[in-house]
């Protein structure tokens, strides 16, 4: 067991947890990136004047809140949680919320991507989750929808069009699964290598609507490999404001890496309010026995 605060030791354990022969393309890296993304992307500002924000990575709701972990948008993330459990056992002092966000940062780097700023100090929910969190489900992007939806989701979290396109570059990693999202296939030819191929393929390939019994998606072949794009991906190509950033990132990998690291760091910090010691201490938002939380009720209540 490492000494409390030895985050370099945790990073090394995460690296060792990434190779996964027989799972997807042999790496847990892409699903670690997705875990950190989804754990953080539930954040929303206050719903009522004088209320507080809700969601985000602090608290580890994606593991500890049953309905959040069961959100259809989080299907398959149980694999990432399982892959990281031995790391937690090796370093029991680290919170799950720190572990999950750090895993995403480490995975990006180990897959050839940029260094992403990351700060520890997140705190996990203790006891009854309903004392801390109300409904945060249904807040993640739906790949079946278009530009208006994408903006609605990301603008809620305070991202602009440039940051949206940069964050969508996470689709350089991993693949969709028909038994999880309904969609199927990888976006790029090397889904375990972080790059800017996603943008290049989005612009350069001829994407045809796939004829199959699944949800609407688009397909092409590169070097004999069938690739896919979601309707939300195609929206980045077709929307003029999004497209200009797609073009920039397709032609400048260094610029993409710089902008992705900044946007990803911003994402995983959403809702993490730190004290003078840098710790994100949880505050009870709902009095015990008053309802709300998980199971969810009273969306207009102040939430974490």
N, C-alpha and C positions, 0 to 999 in steps of 0.2 A: 504494500500500500504506500502511496506517495504521501509526502507531507502536505497538509492543507495549504492551498495557494500555489502549488507547483503545477501551473497550467501547461508548462512545456511537457511535463510527464503525461498529462491528459492528451495533449496534442499527439504525442507519439503513440499512445494507445489507440486513439481514433484512426491514425494512419494504418496501424496494424489490423484494425477492424474492417478496413475498406475492401481488401481482396475477398471476393466471394465466388469461388468457382461454382458454377451451376446455377447461380442466381443472375437473371437477366443477362447482361453482357460481361459478367465476371467481376463487377465492382458495385459496392454499396455507395460509392461516392455520389451518384446522381440522386439517390433517394435521401441521402443526408442533406443535400442542397434543398431538396423539396421539403423535408421535415422542418428545417429552419425557416424556410419561406412561409409555409402554412402555419407554423406555430406563431408567427409574427403578423401575418396578413389578416388576422381577425380584428385588428385594431380599428376603432372608430372614435371620433370626437364625442363630446357630451351631446346627448339627445335633448336635454332640457337646459334652460338657463340656470346657471349655478350648479349643474351636475358635473360629473367627471367623465373622462374618457373610459372606454371599455375595450377589453381584448388585449392582444399583443402577447409577446412571449413570456412576460413575467408571470409566475405562478405555475407554468407548465400545464396549462389547461388542456393542451392537446393530448396529454397522457392522463391527467388526473380528473378531468371533467368528462364523464361518460358520454354525454351527448355531443360534446365537441369532438372527441375522438371518433365518434360514430357518424359525424357529418359526412355525407357521401363525397364531398370534395376532398376528404382526407383518406379515402379508401386506399388501402395498401401501405399506409404509413406505419402500420403495426409492424411491418418488416423492419423498418428503420429503428423503431423503438426496441425491438428484440435484438437487433445487431449491436445496439449501444448499451444494452444491459450489462454485459461483461465489463465494459469500460466503467460504468457506474459502480459495479461491485469492486473494481480495482481501485477506484478513487471515490469512496463513499461520501467524502466531504463536499464534492461539487454538486450543485443543485441540478435537477433535470433541465430546468430552463436555461441555465448556462451551458450545460452539456449539449443540448440540442442545437443551440445557436452556434456554439463553437464547432460542432461537427460539420455544419454547413460551410463555415469559413475555411476549415481545414480541407474539406473535400474540394472546394473550388481551387485552392492552391495546389493540392496534390495532383489534380487532374490537369495541371498546366496553366491555370488561371492566375489572376492577380492576388496579391495580399489584400485582405479586407480588414479594416480596423474593427477590433472587437474588444469590448470591456466586460469583465465579470461583475458579479454582484446581484444577479437576479435571485429571487427567492421563490420557492415552491409553495403551493397551497398546502396547508396543514389542517387535517380534520375535514369537516364538512365543507365541500367546495361552494355550496350555496351561500355561505357566509361572505364570499368574495366576488362571485361572478354570476351574471345573468346570461341571457341568450346571446351568443356570438356566432351562431351557425348561419350559414347562407351568405357570408360576407366575402368569400373568396371568388376569384374570377371564374366565369363559365366559358370554357373554350368554344362552346357552340355559338356564342353570340359575337356581335360586331363591335365597331369602334365606340359607339355611344356607351355600351355596357362597360367596355374596358376603361373608358374615362371615368364613368361613375364610380367604379370600384377603386381606382387608383387616386383619383382626385380626393375621395373621402379620406385617404391616408396622407394627403398632402404632397403627392407626387405630380410633377408636370409631364408634358409629352415626352421630353427627352429622357427623363428618368423611367418612364413607362417602357419605352422601347429598349432601354438598357437592361431593365429587369427581365424583360421577356427574353433576353439573351440567355437566360437560364435554360431555355429549350435547346441550347447546344448540348446539354447533358441529359442522358436517359431516354426513356421512351414511354409511350402510352400503353395501357393494358386493357384489353377488351373486357376483362373480368373486374375491372376497377372503375374506370371512367366511361367505359364503352368504346372509346377510341382505341386505335391499335397501331403500333409501329413507332420507330425512331424518327426524329427530325433530321438527323445528320448521319453521315456514314460512319463516324467514329464517336459514338455517344458516351464514351468514357474519357474523352479528351476535351477540355474546355477550350473553345476557339471562337472565331467569328463566322464559322461556316453556315450557321443558321441564317444569317443575313445574306450571305452570298447565294445560298440555294434559294432563299425566298425570292430574290430578284432575278436570278439567272435561269432557273428551271421553269419548265412549262407545267404548271400544276393543274391537273384535271380532277374533277369531282369523282370520288371513288364510287364504283357501283358495287354495293354490298348491302347486307341486311343490318348494318350498324348505323350509328349516327353520321351525320354529314361531315365528311372530312375530304382532304385533297391528297393526291398521290402523284409521285413521279418515280423514276428509277435513275440511280446514279451508280455506274460501275456494277450493274446487276443487283444492287440493293434497293428494295422498295422503301421509299421514304414517305413521310406524311406531314401535312400541315393541318392545323385546326382552322375553323372559320375565323377565330380571333387572331391567328397568325396572318392569314390572308388580309385581314383588316389593316394590319400594320403596313402591308405593301400598298394597299389601295387608298388609304386615307392620306391626303397630301402632307399634312403636318407630321404624321407618324413616318411617312415614307422618307422624308428628308433625313431623318435620323437613321433609318434602316440603311440608306445609301452611305451615310458617313461611316457607320460601323462596319459595313461590308468592305469598305476601302481602307479602313484604318483600325487594325486590331488593337494597337496601343491605346487609341482613344476609347474604344469600347471597353477594354480592361479597366482603364482609369474610371470611366463613368459607371461601369457595373459595380466596382468595388465601393464607390461612394454611395450609390443607391442601395446596395445590399446592406451596407453598414447602417444606413438610415432606417431601412426596413426592420432590421432585427433590434433596433433601439426603440421602436414605437411603443409607447406606453410604459417605458422603463423610467420611472421617476426615482432619482437617487438622492440619498442624504449626503451630508458632508463627508462621510466615510466611503461614499461610492456605492452603498448598498441600496438596493431597491426593496424596501421593507413593505410588506403587504399591509393593507389597511382594510378593516372590515367595512364592506359597503352595504350589507344587508344584515339587520339584526337577527340573531338566532330565533327561529320559529316564526319569522314574519313572511316566509315564502320567498319566491324568486330563486335565483341562482340556478343550480343544476340538479333536478330538473328545472327547466326555465319557466319564468313567469315575470310579468311586469316589465316589459321592455323599456318603459319610460323611466325606470329607476336608475339612480346613479350606480355605475358598475366599475369594476376593475378591468 
